[in-house]
Amino acid sequence: MRLEDSVFISLQPKKITFPFGDFFFFEKFMVAEICEGIHFGWDKVMQLVQEAYNHYGANFKIAYISNRINSYSIEPVTWMKLRKNGHNFITAIAVVSYTDLAVKIATLEKVFASASLKRCTNLDEAIKWVRTLKEFN
C-alpha cells in the first residue's frame, strides 16, 4: 500500500519527489517509496540525505521506513557507508516487504545495518513499530 493511500497521509508529512522516488518526512520518521527498476545507489542516497538535513536540521534522529511497493535495487552496505561517512541520524530501519524476494533482500540488509532493522509485512506495522521506539518517547 502506498503511503498516500493510507490513513497516515492525514498526518500531513512533507513530501519530497525525486526522479527515483517519493519520500515523506514525518516528525520522527521518514517513509521512502523508491520507483520501479531504480538502482538506489550512493548518489541518490546522498541527494536524500541532503534533503533530510534541509528539513530536519543538523542534529536530528529519525527512523527510516522503506515501503517497498516497487522492485528496485540497493547496495546492502549503504547503511554502513552512511554511518562511516558521519551520517548517524538513522536510529532504526523498518523494511515493508510485499514479496518473498523482498523479504530475502531485507534479511540480507539486516546483516549490514548498523541500526536496528525490522522486517514488516505492511506499512501500518512499520509505523506502529517506529512509534514505540524508546528514542522517540
Backbone as JSON, one array per atom type, in Angstrom:
{
  "sequence": "MRLEDSVFISLQPKKITFPFGDFFFFEKFMVAEICEGIHFGWDKVMQLVQEAYNHYGANFKIAYISNRINSYSIEPVTWMKLRKNGHNFITAIAVVSYTDLAVKIATLEKVFASASLKRCTNLDEAIKWVRTLKEFN",
  "N": [[0.84, -1.18, 0.0], [0.58, 2.16, -0.89], [1.84, 5.05, 0.77], [0.33, 7.36, 0.43], [-2.18, 6.34, 0.07], [-2.94, 5.51, 2.51], [-4.09, 5.81, 5.97], [-2.24, 7.34, 7.24], [-1.44, 9.51, 5.76], [-3.01, 11.58, 6.53], [-1.63, 12.77, 8.56], [-0.14, 14.66, 7.43], [2.58, 14.69, 6.19], [5.72, 16.11, 5.02], [6.23, 16.0, 1.61], [8.68, 14.89, -0.57], [9.67, 14.72, -3.85], [11.67, 12.93, -5.98], [13.27, 12.07, -9.11], [13.7, 9.39, -8.75], [12.06, 8.46, -6.73], [9.52, 8.8, -4.09], [9.44, 10.57, -1.01], [8.54, 10.82, 2.32], [8.43, 13.02, 4.92], [8.04, 12.79, 8.24], [7.55, 13.78, 11.69], [9.27, 12.18, 13.37], [10.1, 10.13, 11.76], [10.82, 8.83, 8.46], [9.35, 7.97, 5.38], [10.08, 6.0, 2.64], [9.51, 5.55, -0.8], [10.61, 4.0, -3.35], [11.06, 4.22, -6.88], [10.03, 1.9, -9.46], [12.43, -0.4, -10.71], [14.69, 1.16, -10.26], [18.11, 1.79, -9.39], [19.07, 2.32, -6.3], [21.46, 3.96, -5.57], [24.59, 5.28, -4.2], [24.81, 8.04, -4.98], [22.14, 8.84, -5.26], [21.2, 8.29, -2.69], [22.65, 10.18, -1.25], [21.51, 12.55, -2.22], [19.01, 12.37, -1.05], [19.8, 12.38, 1.65], [20.79, 15.01, 1.86], [18.39, 16.49, 1.5], [17.08, 15.62, 3.79], [18.67, 16.74, 5.82], [18.19, 19.43, 5.19], [15.49, 19.58, 5.83], [15.17, 18.56, 8.53], [17.25, 19.69, 9.99], [20.52, 20.12, 11.58], [21.24, 18.3, 13.71], [19.63, 15.67, 14.07], [17.5, 12.83, 14.75], [16.04, 10.04, 13.33], [13.72, 7.46, 12.33], [13.87, 5.23, 9.58], [11.71, 4.24, 7.11], [11.33, 1.89, 4.72], [9.2, 1.55, 2.28], [8.47, -0.86, 0.35], [7.03, -0.9, -2.28], [7.58, -1.19, -4.89], [9.84, -2.89, -7.15], [13.26, -2.67, -6.8], [16.8, -1.92, -6.69], [19.36, -1.91, -4.18], [22.45, -1.21, -2.63], [23.5, -3.34, -0.14], [25.44, -2.55, 1.73], [25.1, 0.13, 2.04], [23.93, 1.22, 4.36], [25.95, 0.91, 6.28], [27.92, 2.45, 5.09], [26.8, 5.01, 5.16], [26.88, 5.61, 7.94], [29.64, 5.4, 8.35], [30.49, 7.61, 6.94], [29.76, 9.67, 8.58], [27.05, 10.21, 8.84], [24.83, 9.82, 11.03], [22.12, 9.77, 11.65], [20.01, 7.97, 11.41], [18.19, 5.98, 13.44], [16.78, 3.65, 13.5], [15.5, 1.12, 11.29], [12.84, 0.21, 9.23], [11.65, -2.22, 7.11], [9.29, -2.66, 4.73], [7.98, -5.32, 3.23], [6.56, -6.82, 0.38], [6.75, -9.05, -1.13], [8.15, -12.39, -1.42], [10.8, -12.34, -2.32], [11.57, -9.72, -1.68], [11.52, -9.89, 1.1], [13.67, -11.64, 1.53], [15.78, -10.06, 0.59], [15.68, -7.96, 2.42], [16.43, -9.38, 4.67], [19.1, -9.9, 4.1], [20.04, -7.24, 4.07], [19.74, -6.64, 6.75], [21.92, -7.81, 7.96], [23.97, -6.05, 7.35], [23.14, -3.62, 8.39], [23.65, -0.97, 10.62], [21.97, 0.14, 12.38], [19.02, -0.79, 14.23], [17.04, -3.11, 12.51], [13.91, -3.87, 11.3], [11.83, -6.24, 9.81], [8.83, -5.91, 8.1], [5.37, -6.61, 7.31], [3.49, -4.89, 6.4], [2.64, -1.39, 5.96], [1.36, -0.18, 8.13], [2.17, -1.78, 10.32], [4.92, -1.18, 10.33], [5.0, 1.61, 10.87], [3.71, 1.7, 13.35], [5.6, 0.26, 14.84], [7.95, 1.93, 14.73], [7.0, 4.09, 16.12], [6.93, 3.13, 18.69], [9.5, 3.05, 19.57], [12.04, 3.63, 21.95], [13.75, 5.78, 21.6], [12.19, 7.8, 20.63], [10.26, 8.44, 22.44]],
  "CA": [[0.0, 0.0, 0.0], [1.29, 3.44, -0.94], [1.57, 5.9, 1.92], [-0.75, 8.3, 0.1], [-3.45, 5.62, 0.13], [-3.12, 5.06, 3.89], [-4.6, 6.8, 6.92], [-1.12, 8.14, 7.75], [-1.31, 10.73, 4.97], [-3.73, 12.63, 7.27], [-0.67, 13.43, 9.45], [0.41, 15.7, 6.56], [4.05, 14.74, 6.12], [6.27, 16.84, 3.89], [6.55, 15.07, 0.53], [9.75, 15.28, -1.49], [9.68, 13.82, -5.01], [12.85, 12.88, -6.84], [13.0, 11.18, -10.26], [13.88, 8.0, -8.33], [11.11, 8.03, -5.71], [8.85, 9.75, -3.2], [9.89, 10.47, 0.37], [7.6, 11.52, 3.19], [9.1, 13.37, 6.17], [7.22, 12.97, 9.43], [8.34, 14.36, 12.78], [10.3, 11.28, 13.9], [10.45, 9.08, 10.8], [10.7, 9.11, 7.04], [8.89, 6.84, 4.59], [10.62, 6.04, 1.29], [8.88, 4.72, -1.81], [11.51, 4.09, -4.49], [10.42, 3.87, -8.15], [10.29, 0.6, -10.08], [13.61, -0.59, -11.54], [15.76, 2.1, -9.91], [19.21, 1.38, -8.51], [19.15, 3.36, -5.26], [22.89, 4.0, -5.3], [25.14, 6.28, -3.29], [24.5, 9.4, -5.42], [20.74, 9.1, -4.93], [21.11, 8.3, -1.23], [23.18, 11.47, -0.79], [20.5, 13.58, -2.52], [18.01, 12.23, 0.01], [20.43, 12.84, 2.9], [20.81, 16.48, 1.83], [17.03, 16.95, 1.76], [16.78, 15.34, 5.2], [19.32, 17.8, 6.6], [17.46, 20.68, 4.94], [14.2, 19.54, 6.51], [15.24, 18.29, 9.96], [18.31, 20.45, 10.66], [21.84, 19.48, 11.68], [21.36, 17.21, 14.7], [18.33, 15.02, 14.2], [17.44, 11.37, 14.79], [14.77, 9.56, 12.79], [13.64, 6.09, 11.82], [13.7, 5.19, 8.13], [10.82, 3.17, 6.69], [11.4, 1.6, 3.3], [7.94, 0.94, 1.87], [8.91, -1.46, -0.91], [5.88, -1.16, -3.15], [8.15, -1.47, -6.21], [11.08, -3.65, -7.17], [14.42, -1.84, -7.1], [18.0, -2.47, -6.06], [20.14, -1.06, -3.28], [23.64, -1.9, -2.12], [23.28, -3.6, 1.28], [26.42, -1.87, 2.59], [24.77, 1.56, 2.1], [23.68, 1.62, 5.75], [27.26, 1.03, 6.93], [28.62, 3.55, 4.45], [26.24, 6.25, 5.7], [27.43, 5.82, 9.28], [31.08, 5.6, 8.19], [30.67, 8.96, 6.43], [29.31, 10.64, 9.56], [25.6, 10.44, 8.81], [24.35, 8.91, 12.07], [20.79, 10.21, 12.05], [19.02, 6.89, 11.35], [18.27, 5.18, 14.66], [16.13, 2.36, 13.25], [15.04, 0.93, 9.92], [11.77, -0.77, 9.03], [11.51, -2.56, 5.7], [7.99, -3.24, 4.44], [8.16, -6.21, 2.08], [5.31, -7.35, -0.13], [7.03, -10.29, -1.86], [9.15, -13.25, -0.79], [12.13, -11.86, -2.68], [11.84, -8.52, -0.89], [11.83, -10.35, 2.46], [15.03, -12.18, 1.5], [16.7, -8.93, 0.44], [15.69, -7.27, 3.71], [17.21, -10.22, 5.58], [20.49, -9.61, 3.78], [20.34, -5.88, 4.54], [19.8, -6.65, 8.21], [23.3, -8.18, 8.32], [24.83, -4.88, 7.17], [22.59, -2.42, 9.03], [24.22, -0.63, 11.92], [20.81, 0.46, 13.22], [18.06, -1.87, 14.35], [16.25, -3.26, 11.29], [12.76, -4.77, 11.46], [11.11, -6.58, 8.59], [7.39, -5.79, 8.34], [4.55, -7.07, 6.19], [2.65, -3.8, 5.92], [3.03, -0.06, 6.38], [0.81, 0.05, 9.46], [3.06, -2.45, 11.27], [6.19, -0.44, 10.37], [4.82, 2.9, 11.55], [3.45, 1.43, 14.77], [6.87, -0.14, 15.46], [8.85, 3.07, 14.95], [6.39, 4.96, 17.16], [7.17, 2.56, 20.03], [10.93, 3.08, 19.9], [12.36, 4.46, 23.12], [14.42, 7.0, 21.16], [11.21, 8.83, 20.25], [9.24, 8.62, 23.5]],
  "C": [[0.88, 1.25, 0.0], [0.91, 4.27, 0.29], [0.39, 6.82, 1.64], [-2.13, 7.66, 0.1], [-3.78, 5.13, 1.55], [-3.68, 6.18, 4.77], [-3.49, 7.74, 7.39], [-0.89, 9.43, 6.96], [-2.03, 11.89, 5.67], [-2.82, 13.35, 8.26], [0.1, 14.52, 8.71], [1.94, 15.78, 6.58], [4.48, 15.63, 4.95], [6.68, 15.81, 2.84], [7.63, 15.67, -0.35], [9.74, 14.25, -2.62], [10.96, 14.02, -5.79], [12.48, 12.03, -8.05], [13.07, 9.7, -9.87], [12.93, 7.57, -7.22], [10.49, 9.17, -4.93], [9.27, 9.48, -1.77], [9.0, 11.37, 1.21], [8.27, 11.74, 4.54], [8.07, 13.65, 7.25], [8.11, 13.54, 10.53], [9.51, 13.46, 13.2], [10.68, 10.15, 12.95], [10.22, 9.57, 9.38], [10.23, 7.84, 6.35], [9.4, 7.03, 3.16], [9.85, 5.08, 0.4], [9.67, 4.92, -3.11], [10.77, 3.59, -5.75], [10.88, 2.5, -8.66], [11.58, 0.63, -10.9], [14.8, 0.31, -11.23], [16.88, 1.36, -9.16], [19.42, 2.54, -7.55], [20.58, 3.38, -4.75], [23.29, 5.19, -4.46], [24.77, 7.7, -3.7], [23.06, 9.77, -5.08], [20.54, 9.17, -3.42], [21.58, 9.66, -0.71], [22.25, 12.63, -1.13], [19.42, 13.57, -1.44], [18.56, 12.74, 1.33], [20.43, 14.37, 2.96], [19.42, 17.06, 2.1], [16.63, 16.72, 3.22], [17.42, 16.4, 6.09], [18.61, 19.14, 6.41], [16.16, 20.72, 5.73], [14.33, 19.47, 8.04], [16.27, 19.14, 10.7], [19.55, 19.59, 10.85], [21.87, 18.24, 12.58], [20.01, 16.56, 14.95], [18.51, 13.5, 14.24], [16.06, 10.96, 14.3], [14.87, 8.06, 12.52], [13.37, 6.2, 10.31], [12.82, 3.99, 7.8], [10.91, 3.05, 5.18], [10.13, 0.85, 2.92], [8.14, 0.41, 0.45], [7.73, -1.91, -1.77], [6.33, -1.5, -4.57], [9.41, -2.3, -6.06], [12.22, -2.72, -7.61], [15.63, -2.46, -6.41], [18.67, -1.41, -5.19], [21.35, -1.88, -2.83], [23.46, -2.11, -0.62], [24.24, -2.85, 2.21], [26.14, -0.37, 2.7], [24.59, 2.03, 3.53], [25.0, 1.81, 6.5], [28.01, 2.24, 6.39], [28.1, 4.91, 4.95], [26.86, 6.59, 7.05], [28.93, 6.13, 9.2], [31.39, 7.02, 7.72], [30.08, 10.03, 7.34], [27.84, 10.96, 9.58], [24.93, 9.44, 9.75], [22.93, 9.22, 12.52], [19.73, 9.11, 12.03], [19.2, 5.99, 12.57], [17.66, 3.8, 14.48], [15.63, 2.34, 11.81], [13.92, -0.1, 9.93], [11.64, -0.98, 7.52], [10.17, -3.27, 5.52], [8.12, -4.01, 3.13], [6.82, -6.83, 1.68], [5.5, -8.64, -0.93], [8.07, -11.12, -1.11], [10.56, -12.78, -1.09], [12.51, -10.63, -1.86], [12.17, -8.87, 0.56], [13.26, -10.87, 2.52], [16.07, -11.06, 1.39], [16.8, -8.16, 1.76], [16.48, -8.05, 4.75], [18.7, -10.0, 5.35], [20.89, -8.22, 4.28], [20.5, -5.82, 6.05], [21.21, -6.98, 8.7], [24.2, -6.95, 8.3], [24.36, -3.64, 7.91], [23.22, -2.19, 10.39], [23.13, -0.21, 12.89], [19.92, -0.79, 13.29], [17.2, -1.92, 13.09], [15.15, -4.29, 11.53], [12.12, -4.98, 10.1], [9.62, -6.61, 8.91], [6.63, -6.25, 7.1], [3.61, -6.0, 5.67], [3.09, -2.48, 6.54], [2.55, 0.25, 7.8], [1.73, -0.56, 10.54], [4.37, -1.67, 11.43], [6.05, 0.86, 11.15], [4.52, 2.69, 13.02], [4.74, 1.05, 15.49], [7.76, 1.07, 15.73], [8.3, 4.01, 16.01], [6.61, 4.42, 18.57], [8.63, 2.63, 20.45], [11.22, 4.06, 21.02], [13.03, 5.77, 22.74], [13.45, 8.15, 20.88], [10.14, 9.06, 21.3], [9.8, 9.41, 24.67]]
}
